[in-house]
Amino acid sequence: MPATSFQALTFDDILTTTLNEHRPNMVDNLYRASATLNGVTKGGVKKVLDGGARIIQPVLVTAPSGFSSYGGTDTFTTTINQRTDAAQYEWAQIGGTIGITGTQEILNAGKHARIRMVKAAIEIGEKEIRDQVNTMLLGDGTGNAAKDMLGLNAIISKAALTVGGLSETTYTAWAPQRTYATTNVTGFGASQTSATGGYYAMQDTWSLCTDGTDSPDLLISAREPFLSYMIVIGQNTRYIISGDDNKLFAGWYGSLFNGAPIVVERNALMGTYADDNATIFFANTNYLDLWVHQDRNFIVEPWQKPINQDARYAKLLFAGQLTVSNRRMQGVMEVNGV
């Protein structure tokens, strides 16, 4: 049977072929499109699960104890200390539709025009779900009746929270490091040796999140603290990260802090000086994981025509969760504007 020529393609063929060709690039683009998503997944690295009612992750919840110096016939403690527990994370589902109206079909009757139309519809859907995922990754998971995915405002929260079913009030080592600064754009580094100075607070947060060579590898900042930091380190500093500095964020708008990339998120959830809650997250991504369900990794379902509409729709679906296995190595700095 002869192969179907391009001229013989139906609109259904164009829809399916264009979608299948675009999806691999779409998934790659989604994981690299925002500073937060690119950083926590290290450029698209995620953990894939085939199911389960919840995501179970072993975590360190108490500091090591039970070891001490001894001499002669001193006895050792035989108390078994529970240093680990299992955090339990619920699946979060994100979805929406890509749509093409019948009017668009008849106005784009040519083959090439229809391909461009389908690509444009897919790109719009891609941007919408990307923005939604990124907003959730900066949130606290309470949105839409707590159906939202967990974000940094929960995992590295400014206030005490229960995360993964574990209370940091009960498990004090489950709490992230928290610091505060009182400053504004021009005064951020004016008092670098003061506990209220912005630059000092950044170094303080870094030190609290550091254990030997284990330290934050990504800083995600609201716009105003980032600009303040750039003023402190000098006008000749690059605003674009080079590949020599950090391959993951090569070409991104940002800079370095103690060797780690510091990048900007303009989302409102990052706060402002005027609101007294501008935020810088000090993330150690070695302990952050984006889990994805193998059947919902930004999949696009087949196009369908509703019985009561002259239109076609395809669902774009994702299921996953952002988890943390060690909150103690994460930090958050809150800047109260003056």
Backbone torsions as a table, in degrees:
resi	resn	phi	psi	omega
1	MET	NA	127.3	-176.0
2	PRO	-65.4	148.7	178.7
3	ALA	-67.1	149.1	179.2
4	THR	-70.4	126.7	179.8
5	SER	-77.0	162.0	178.8
6	PHE	-60.8	-36.2	-178.7
7	GLN	-65.8	-24.4	-176.6
8	ALA	-89.7	-1.3	-178.4
9	LEU	-63.1	132.5	173.8
10	THR	-84.0	171.3	178.1
11	PHE	-64.8	-34.5	175.9
12	ASP	-61.7	-40.1	177.4
13	ASP	-62.4	-43.6	-179.4
14	ILE	-62.5	-43.3	179.1
15	LEU	-58.9	-50.4	-176.1
16	THR	-66.9	-47.1	-177.3
17	THR	-63.8	-45.9	-179.1
18	THR	-62.9	-41.8	179.7
19	LEU	-64.6	-44.9	-179.1
20	ASN	-64.7	-36.7	-179.9
21	GLU	-72.7	-32.8	-174.6
22	HIS	-82.9	-26.7	-169.8
23	ARG	-59.9	-46.1	-179.2
24	PRO	-56.7	-42.8	178.0
25	ASN	-67.5	-36.2	-179.8
26	MET	-61.9	-46.3	-179.6
27	VAL	-63.0	-44.1	179.2
28	ASP	-62.8	-42.9	179.3
29	ASN	-62.5	-39.6	-177.4
30	LEU	-62.8	-41.9	-177.4
31	TYR	-73.6	-19.6	-177.2
32	ARG	-109.3	1.4	-168.2
33	ALA	-76.2	-30.2	-178.3
34	SER	-120.1	157.0	-178.7
35	ALA	-60.9	-42.9	-177.0
36	THR	-67.1	-49.9	-177.9
37	LEU	-65.7	-40.4	178.1
38	ASN	-64.1	-38.8	-176.9
39	GLY	-73.4	-49.1	-175.0
40	VAL	-71.1	-21.8	177.8
41	THR	-101.9	3.4	-177.6
42	LYS	52.1	45.8	176.9
43	GLY	83.9	22.0	176.2
44	GLY	117.8	4.4	178.0
45	VAL	-80.2	121.2	179.4
46	LYS	-138.6	165.1	178.8
47	LYS	-103.5	130.0	-174.3
48	VAL	-107.1	130.8	176.0
49	LEU	-117.8	152.3	179.7
50	ASP	-97.9	6.2	177.6
51	GLY	151.0	-160.0	-176.6
52	GLY	111.0	143.4	-179.5
53	ALA	-65.7	-32.2	179.4
54	ARG	-143.8	166.4	173.4
55	ILE	-96.4	118.3	-177.2
56	ILE	-104.4	126.8	-177.6
57	GLN	-134.7	121.1	175.2
58	PRO	-63.6	138.5	-178.3
59	VAL	-137.9	154.6	174.2
60	LEU	-87.8	121.7	-175.2
61	VAL	-116.9	-13.1	176.4
62	THR	-136.6	153.9	178.0
63	ALA	-72.6	148.7	179.4
64	PRO	-57.0	140.3	177.2
65	SER	-151.8	174.2	178.3
66	GLY	98.3	-6.2	177.3
67	PHE	-112.9	140.0	179.8
68	SER	-157.6	171.0	174.7
69	SER	-70.7	157.6	178.7
70	TYR	-152.6	167.3	177.7
71	GLY	-151.6	150.7	177.3
72	GLY	56.2	-124.7	-175.7
73	THR	-102.6	24.1	175.5
74	ASP	-54.0	144.0	179.3
75	THR	-93.0	150.7	176.4
76	PHE	-92.1	148.3	173.8
77	THR	-69.6	138.3	178.2
78	THR	-107.6	11.0	177.9
79	THR	-69.4	128.2	177.9
80	ILE	-86.3	112.8	-179.0
81	ASN	-89.5	128.5	177.6
82	GLN	-83.5	97.6	-177.4
83	ARG	-92.6	-17.3	-179.7
84	THR	-121.5	157.4	175.0
85	ASP	-145.4	-178.1	-180.0
86	ALA	-116.0	115.1	173.2
87	ALA	-79.8	140.7	-179.0
88	GLN	-119.4	124.6	-177.0
89	TYR	-118.7	134.2	177.1
90	GLU	-79.3	148.7	172.6
91	TRP	-67.0	141.8	171.7
92	ALA	-114.5	138.4	-179.5
93	GLN	-117.0	135.8	179.9
94	ILE	-130.4	133.2	-178.4
95	GLY	-160.2	165.4	177.5
96	GLY	-173.2	-172.4	-177.0
97	THR	-123.4	149.9	168.6
98	ILE	-103.5	128.3	-173.7
99	GLY	-128.0	148.5	174.0
100	ILE	-134.8	125.5	-178.8
101	THR	-84.5	159.8	175.7
102	GLY	-61.7	-33.4	177.6
103	THR	-62.7	-42.2	177.6
104	GLN	-62.7	-36.4	179.5
105	GLU	-61.2	-49.0	-175.1
106	ILE	-73.4	-24.1	177.9
107	LEU	-82.8	-12.4	178.9
108	ASN	-125.2	60.7	-171.3
109	ALA	-74.3	-28.2	-178.7
110	GLY	-71.2	155.2	-176.9
111	LYS	-58.9	-51.0	-177.4
112	HIS	-66.7	-36.9	178.2
113	ALA	-63.5	-38.5	-179.9
114	ARG	-70.2	-37.4	176.8
115	ILE	-62.5	-44.0	178.3
116	ARG	-63.4	-39.0	-179.8
117	MET	-64.0	-43.9	-179.7
118	VAL	-65.6	-43.2	178.6
119	LYS	-60.9	-41.0	179.5
120	ALA	-63.8	-41.0	179.1
121	ALA	-63.8	-41.5	179.4
122	ILE	-65.4	-42.5	-179.1
123	GLU	-65.2	-35.4	176.6
124	ILE	-65.1	-45.0	177.6
125	GLY	-62.4	-39.8	178.5
126	GLU	-60.9	-45.0	-179.6
127	LYS	-65.7	-39.7	-177.5
128	GLU	-65.9	-44.8	-179.4
129	ILE	-72.3	-32.3	176.3
130	ARG	-62.5	-46.6	180.0
131	ASP	-63.6	-37.7	-180.0
132	GLN	-66.8	-44.9	179.5
133	VAL	-63.1	-43.2	-178.0
134	ASN	-65.4	-39.3	177.1
135	THR	-61.7	-42.1	178.2
136	MET	-64.9	-37.7	-179.4
137	LEU	-67.3	-15.8	175.7
138	LEU	-101.4	-6.3	-176.5
139	GLY	-90.5	-161.8	-178.0
140	ASP	-119.6	8.2	175.8
141	GLY	82.1	1.0	-177.2
142	THR	-91.7	-7.9	-177.8
143	GLY	-66.7	153.8	179.3
144	ASN	52.2	53.8	178.8
145	ALA	57.3	41.8	176.9
146	ALA	64.3	25.2	174.7
147	LYS	-88.9	-13.6	-178.1
148	ASP	-66.5	155.6	173.9
149	MET	-69.7	148.5	176.5
150	LEU	-64.0	145.8	177.8
151	GLY	-130.9	-174.4	-175.1
152	LEU	-66.1	-26.4	178.0
153	ASN	-72.1	-6.7	170.6
154	ALA	-105.1	-49.5	-175.6
155	ILE	-66.7	-36.6	176.0
156	ILE	-121.3	60.0	-169.7
157	SER	-73.1	151.3	176.8
158	LYS	-77.1	-23.0	179.0
159	ALA	-122.5	161.2	-178.8
160	ALA	-61.6	130.9	-178.7
161	LEU	-138.9	159.9	168.0
162	THR	-94.4	120.8	-177.9
163	VAL	-126.0	130.0	-178.4
164	GLY	66.5	23.9	-179.1
165	GLY	81.4	2.9	-178.1
166	LEU	-112.4	128.7	-178.6
167	SER	-89.8	130.9	177.8
168	GLU	-74.5	-13.8	172.9
169	THR	-69.6	-39.0	177.4
170	THR	-78.2	-43.7	-179.2
171	TYR	-111.6	93.6	-173.6
172	THR	-64.5	-27.4	178.3
173	ALA	-74.4	-4.3	178.9
174	TRP	-88.6	-1.2	-179.0
175	ALA	-89.3	140.1	174.5
176	PRO	-76.4	170.7	177.3
177	GLN	-83.8	135.4	-176.2
178	ARG	-129.2	131.2	177.1
179	THR	-135.4	164.6	-177.2
180	TYR	-137.9	150.2	175.4
181	ALA	-139.5	147.3	176.0
182	THR	-117.5	111.1	-172.9
183	THR	-165.4	-176.7	170.5
184	ASN	-141.4	-173.1	-173.9
185	VAL	-58.4	-48.1	-175.2
186	THR	-79.8	-24.1	-176.9
187	GLY	-98.0	6.9	-173.7
188	PHE	-56.6	-43.7	-177.5
189	GLY	-111.7	8.9	-176.3
190	ALA	-63.5	-30.3	179.7
191	SER	-124.3	72.4	-172.3
192	GLN	-69.7	-15.5	178.7
193	THR	-101.9	3.8	-179.5
194	SER	-95.1	142.7	-179.7
195	ALA	-64.8	-17.4	179.1
196	THR	-95.4	-6.6	179.6
197	GLY	-73.5	143.2	-176.1
198	GLY	-63.4	-46.3	-178.3
199	TYR	-65.6	-41.6	177.4
200	TYR	-60.5	-42.6	-179.5
201	ALA	-64.1	-34.7	176.7
202	MET	-63.1	-45.7	179.1
203	GLN	-66.6	-35.7	178.2
204	ASP	-63.7	-45.2	179.3
205	THR	-62.2	-43.9	179.6
206	TRP	-57.7	-46.6	-177.8
207	SER	-64.7	-36.7	178.9
208	LEU	-66.4	-28.6	-178.0
209	CYS	-93.1	5.8	-173.8
210	THR	-110.7	134.8	175.2
211	ASP	-134.8	98.8	-175.1
212	GLY	66.0	-122.2	179.0
213	THR	-91.5	-0.1	180.0
214	ASP	-90.5	109.3	-174.5
215	SER	-146.4	170.7	178.0
216	PRO	-56.5	143.7	176.9
217	ASP	-119.7	7.2	178.4
218	LEU	-158.6	127.4	172.7
219	LEU	-111.3	127.7	178.9
220	ILE	-115.5	118.1	-169.1
221	SER	-120.8	147.6	165.2
222	ALA	-65.2	162.6	-172.8
223	ARG	-63.3	-46.1	-173.0
224	GLU	-66.8	-46.7	175.8
225	PRO	-60.9	-33.8	177.8
226	PHE	-63.1	-46.7	179.2
227	LEU	-62.8	-38.1	177.1
228	SER	-62.0	-42.7	179.5
229	TYR	-63.4	-40.5	-179.4
230	MET	-64.6	-33.3	176.4
231	ILE	-65.6	-39.5	-178.8
232	VAL	-63.5	-44.7	-172.2
233	ILE	-85.5	-6.3	170.8
234	GLY	115.8	151.1	-175.5
235	GLN	-73.2	-19.3	-177.8
236	ASN	-86.0	0.0	-179.3
237	THR	-73.1	139.7	178.9
238	ARG	-67.1	142.7	173.9
239	TYR	-98.6	-0.7	176.7
240	ILE	-119.7	127.2	-178.6
241	ILE	-75.7	132.3	-179.0
242	SER	-92.4	162.7	177.6
243	GLY	-64.4	-28.0	177.2
244	ASP	-69.5	-31.8	179.5
245	ASP	-76.6	-47.4	-176.7
246	ASN	-162.1	114.6	-175.5
247	LYS	-67.6	-34.4	-177.0
248	LEU	-63.3	-37.4	-177.2
249	PHE	-111.3	24.1	178.0
250	ALA	-58.5	128.4	179.6
251	GLY	88.0	-5.1	-179.5
252	TRP	-81.1	151.3	172.0
253	TYR	-71.9	117.3	-177.2
254	GLY	169.2	-162.4	179.1
255	SER	-155.2	-161.7	178.5
256	LEU	-123.7	147.6	171.8
257	PHE	-133.1	116.6	-176.0
258	ASN	51.9	34.1	177.5
259	GLY	89.9	-10.2	179.7
260	ALA	-98.6	144.6	178.3
261	PRO	-66.4	138.5	170.4
262	ILE	-117.4	119.2	-174.7
263	VAL	-123.7	163.3	-172.7
264	VAL	-104.4	135.6	168.0
265	GLU	-117.5	121.6	-176.7
266	ARG	-90.1	3.9	-179.9
267	ASN	-60.7	142.9	-177.9
268	ALA	-60.3	-24.6	-179.3
269	LEU	-66.9	-13.4	178.8
270	MET	-79.4	-13.9	175.9
271	GLY	81.6	172.3	-179.4
272	THR	-139.0	166.2	174.5
273	TYR	-61.6	-40.3	-177.6
274	ALA	-61.7	-32.3	179.1
275	ASP	-86.6	-2.0	-178.3
276	ASP	61.3	31.1	179.2
277	ASN	-147.5	30.1	175.6
278	ALA	-61.5	138.2	-167.1
279	THR	-121.9	142.4	164.6
280	ILE	-125.5	121.3	175.0
281	PHE	-92.3	133.6	174.7
282	PHE	-107.3	97.0	-172.6
283	ALA	-100.4	134.9	169.5
284	ASN	-106.7	98.7	-171.2
285	THR	-71.9	-7.3	174.6
286	ASN	-62.9	-21.7	-178.2
287	TYR	-111.6	9.6	177.4
288	LEU	-111.1	136.3	178.9
289	ASP	-136.3	137.3	169.4
290	LEU	-100.8	112.0	178.7
291	TRP	-92.5	138.2	-177.4
292	VAL	-129.6	136.8	174.2
293	HIS	-76.9	133.0	-173.6
294	GLN	-61.0	-24.1	-178.9
295	ASP	-95.6	2.7	-178.4
296	ARG	-139.4	42.1	179.4
297	ASN	-90.7	72.5	-176.1
298	PHE	53.3	49.9	178.9
299	ILE	-81.5	153.8	174.6
300	VAL	-118.3	119.3	-179.4
301	GLU	-79.2	161.9	-178.5
302	PRO	-57.8	150.4	178.5
303	TRP	-65.4	142.1	179.0
304	GLN	-136.3	151.2	176.9
305	LYS	-111.0	118.4	176.7
306	PRO	-62.9	151.8	-178.3
307	ILE	-71.6	-22.4	-174.8
308	ASN	-114.3	19.0	178.9
309	GLN	-143.0	146.5	172.7
310	ASP	-92.3	78.1	-176.7
311	ALA	-162.5	166.9	175.8
312	ARG	-128.7	142.2	-179.3
313	TYR	-134.6	147.3	171.6
314	ALA	-131.7	132.3	-179.4
315	LYS	-84.3	134.1	174.6
316	LEU	-108.5	119.4	-168.1
317	LEU	-129.1	145.3	176.8
318	PHE	-142.6	142.5	171.8
319	ALA	-138.1	128.4	-179.1
320	GLY	-177.3	-167.5	178.5
321	GLN	-165.8	144.3	172.3
322	LEU	-91.4	127.9	-178.0
323	THR	-126.4	163.1	177.7
324	VAL	-134.4	140.2	179.1
325	SER	-108.3	-11.1	178.7
326	ASN	-151.6	97.0	-179.2
327	ARG	-75.9	-26.3	-176.8
328	ARG	-61.7	-24.9	-179.3
329	MET	-93.1	9.4	176.5
330	GLN	-108.5	154.1	179.9
331	GLY	-141.9	155.2	176.5
332	VAL	-138.0	133.4	177.7
333	MET	-115.8	125.7	179.7
334	GLU	-108.1	129.8	-178.1
335	VAL	-108.8	119.5	177.1
336	ASN	-95.3	114.0	-176.6
337	GLY	-68.7	153.0	178.4
338	VAL	-128.4	NA	NA
